[in-house]
């Protein structure tokens, strides 16, 4: 799954366009490397999002095309 879509489905970022903009501005890294929105995400990856002056890290636990509001929290673990 693409990085921008994963950020939206997991509800780390509210909208996919915002996820694209964060990636374009180089505020998102995966496994320590700056990532583009088209990067394929897989289980075990560590995503770091720098937005609003804060850095947050998430470990990908599961990749799913769709997730409910309750199920979105099961897709990642905050580090």
N, C-alpha and C positions, 0 to 999 in steps of 0.2 A: 504494500500500500504506500502511496506517496506520503511524504512527510506532512505537507499542508493538509491533506485530507485526514490523516491520523490526528493531528492537533485539533481539528474541528470535531471529529467523531468522538474523541475522548473528552471533549469539552475543556481542554487545557486553554484553548483560544475560542472565543465565541463565534467567529465567522472565518470561513476559508479565505476570503480576501485579506483579512487581517493577518492570517497565518502566512499568506504569500508575501505581504508587505514586510513582515518581520524577517522572513528568510532573505528577501531582497536586500534588506538593510543590514544583513549579517548579524542579526541578534539571536540566531538559533544555531546551535552546534549539536552534532551527534557524535558520540564517542570521542569527544575532544577536538573535532574538526568542524569548521564552519560548513553548514549544509545548505544546499539549494532546496527549493520547495519540491522538486521532482525526485529527490532521494528516496529510494525504497527502504521502508522501515521494516525491521523484523524483531522478533521476540529477543529480549536481552539487551537491546540497544539502550544507551543512556542519552536522553535528550536534555539539553540545557537551554532555557529560554531567558534572555535578558530583556526585560521590559519594565518601564516605569522605575528604573533605578534599582531594581531587584533582580537577582539571579535565582532561578529555580531549576532544580534538576528532577527528572522523572525517569524511572526505569520502565521500559515497555514489557508488560507481562503477557499481553495478548493482543493480537491484531484482528479486528473484526470490521466488516464493511458497514454495519449499522450497530447502534447501541442505544438503549433507552437511557433516560436520565439516571436511573439507579444503576444500570449496568455499565455506564461509562466509567465509574470509579474503579471497576474491576479490571480495566484495561491497562492501568499504570499504577506505579507505586512512587510516591513522592520521597525523594531522598534528602 
